[in-house]
Amino acid sequence: MTIDIHDLSILGRAVLRCSGPRPLSNTDTLGHSRQFIPSPDGDGPRGLEATARRLRGLVRRARAVLQDRHASWELPQDPASIPAGRHLISNKLSEWGIHRRSEIMDTMQLLASELLTNAVEHARGDPVLTLSSRGDTLRCEVWDEDPRLPCTRRHGPTDEGGRGLFMVHLLAKRWGVDLTHTGKAVWFEAG
């Protein structure tokens, strides 16, 4: 396992705090509060080694959780791409540890369907569906080859369409459009 210098610094300070005599005060000379990690197996080399193992495990698990994840699929410009996109997102989020019955998965599938529907019905070229995760934020993008910006339109109570971007606006944490050299990417974030 590789530990970068920041992790090593944190790990080293934690291990040093676990060994040796404890200071009488829980504040350092600058008045900052100290956090002590007691050695679960007692003092001495064995307790120190066990604590170091536990800390390395914590760093490894934290890195797995915070690891950036990315998936991308080019889909045909066909209405069948919309349910296929929902299925791809569902499988990928499950693979990343987001449960099938969670509210976030439902939101991701619904909003991705709306973006894919817009790309299939109103844009040019095969849409590219991209899903990424950074920390606790999920981001979905749908790329197409049409540089025209999407727009919300007025819709009546009996209209069957025209509510997609409105739903994205209501349910996403953030959303937007990025122009690319070949078209645009409409994206949203949830988390």
C-alpha positions in Angstrom: 0.0 0.0 0.0 1.2 3.5 -0.8 0.6 6.3 1.6 1.2 9.8 0.5 3.1 12.3 2.6 -0.1 13.9 4.0 -1.4 10.4 5.1 2.1 9.6 6.5 2.1 12.9 8.4 -1.3 12.2 9.9 -0.4 8.6 10.6 2.9 9.5 12.1 1.4 12.1 14.4 -1.3 9.7 15.5 1.2 6.9 16.2 3.4 9.3 18.1 0.5 10.4 20.2 -0.3 6.8 21.0 3.2 6.1 22.4 5.1 7.5 25.3 3.8 9.4 28.3 0.7 11.5 28.0 1.1 15.2 28.6 -0.9 16.6 31.6 -2.7 19.1 29.4 -4.8 18.4 26.3 -3.7 21.6 24.7 -0.4 22.4 23.0 1.7 25.5 23.6 -0.3 27.4 21.0 -3.6 26.7 22.8 -4.9 24.2 20.1 -6.9 21.3 21.4 -5.2 17.9 20.9 -6.9 14.7 19.9 -5.3 11.5 21.4 -5.8 8.1 19.9 -5.4 5.6 22.7 -3.6 2.4 21.9 -6.3 -0.3 22.0 -3.7 -3.1 22.9 -1.9 -1.2 25.7 1.3 0.7 25.6 4.5 -0.5 24.0 5.6 -1.9 20.6 2.7 -4.4 20.2 0.0 -1.7 20.9 1.8 0.7 18.6 1.9 -1.9 15.8 -1.8 -2.7 16.2 -2.7 1.0 16.2 -0.6 1.6 13.1 -2.3 -1.3 11.3 -5.7 0.0 12.2 -4.8 3.5 11.0 -3.5 2.1 7.7 -6.8 0.3 7.3 -8.7 3.5 7.9 -6.6 5.4 5.3 -7.2 2.5 2.8 -11.0 2.5 3.4 -11.2 6.3 3.3 -9.4 6.4 -0.1 -11.7 3.8 -1.5 -14.7 5.9 -0.5 -13.3 9.2 -1.8 -11.9 7.6 -5.0 -13.1 9.4 -8.1 -15.2 7.1 -10.2 -16.2 7.5 -13.8 -18.2 5.7 -16.5 -19.2 6.7 -20.0 -21.4 5.1 -22.7 -22.1 6.2 -26.2 -25.7 5.4 -27.1 -27.5 5.4 -30.4 -29.8 8.3 -31.2 -32.8 6.1 -30.7 -35.7 6.2 -28.1 -34.5 2.7 -26.9 -31.4 4.5 -25.5 -33.5 6.1 -22.8 -34.4 2.9 -20.8 -30.9 1.5 -21.7 -29.4 4.6 -20.0 -31.5 4.1 -16.9 -30.4 0.5 -16.8 -26.7 1.5 -17.2 -26.9 4.1 -14.4 -28.7 1.6 -12.1 -26.1 -1.1 -12.6 -23.1 1.4 -12.2 -24.5 3.0 -9.0 -25.1 -0.5 -7.6 -21.5 -1.4 -8.4 -20.4 1.8 -6.6 -22.4 0.7 -3.5 -25.5 2.9 -3.9 -28.5 0.7 -3.2 -31.2 0.1 -5.8 -34.0 1.4 -3.5 -32.3 4.6 -2.5 -33.8 8.0 -3.3 -30.6 9.1 -5.0 -30.7 6.2 -7.5 -34.3 7.1 -8.4 -33.4 10.7 -8.9 -30.3 9.9 -11.0 -32.3 7.6 -13.2 -35.2 10.0 -13.6 -33.1 13.0 -14.4 -30.7 11.1 -16.7 -33.8 9.9 -18.6 -34.9 13.5 -19.1 -31.5 14.6 -20.4 -31.3 11.5 -22.7 -34.9 12.2 -24.0 -33.9 15.8 -24.9 -30.7 14.6 -26.7 -32.6 11.9 -28.6 -35.6 14.0 -29.6 -34.1 17.5 -30.1 -30.3 17.2 -30.7 -28.0 15.7 -33.3 -25.6 12.8 -33.1 -25.3 9.8 -30.8 -25.6 11.0 -27.2 -22.9 10.1 -24.7 -24.0 9.4 -21.1 -21.4 10.0 -18.5 -21.7 9.2 -14.8 -19.0 10.3 -12.3 -18.6 10.3 -8.5 -16.3 12.6 -6.5 -16.6 12.4 -2.8 -20.4 12.4 -2.0 -21.4 14.1 -5.2 -22.7 12.2 -8.2 -22.7 13.9 -11.6 -24.5 12.9 -14.8 -23.8 14.4 -18.2 -25.3 13.9 -21.6 -23.2 15.0 -24.5 -24.6 15.6 -28.0 -23.4 17.2 -31.2 -25.9 20.1 -31.2 -24.6 23.5 -30.0 -28.1 24.9 -29.4 -28.8 25.4 -25.8 -31.7 23.6 -24.3 -34.6 25.8 -23.1 -37.5 25.4 -20.9 -40.8 26.0 -22.5 -44.2 26.8 -21.3 -46.5 23.9 -20.9 -50.1 23.5 -20.2 -51.6 21.1 -17.6 -52.6 18.6 -20.4 -49.3 18.8 -22.3 -47.4 15.4 -22.3 -43.9 17.0 -22.6 -42.0 20.1 -21.8 -41.3 19.4 -18.1 -37.9 17.7 -18.3 -35.6 20.6 -17.5 -38.1 21.9 -14.9 -37.7 18.5 -13.1 -33.9 18.7 -13.4 -34.1 22.2 -11.9 -36.3 21.0 -9.0 -34.5 17.8 -8.1 -30.8 18.3 -8.9 -28.4 19.9 -6.4 -26.9 21.8 -9.4 -27.3 21.6 -13.1 -26.0 23.4 -16.2 -24.9 23.3 -19.8 -21.3 23.4 -21.0 -20.6 24.1 -24.7 -18.0 21.8 -26.2 -16.0 22.0 -29.5 -18.5 19.5 -31.0 -21.8 20.5 -29.3 -22.8 20.6 -25.7 -23.0 18.7 -22.4 -26.0 19.1 -20.2 -25.3 18.0 -16.7 -26.7 17.7 -13.2 -25.3 16.9 -9.8 -27.0 15.0 -6.9 -25.8 13.7 -3.7 
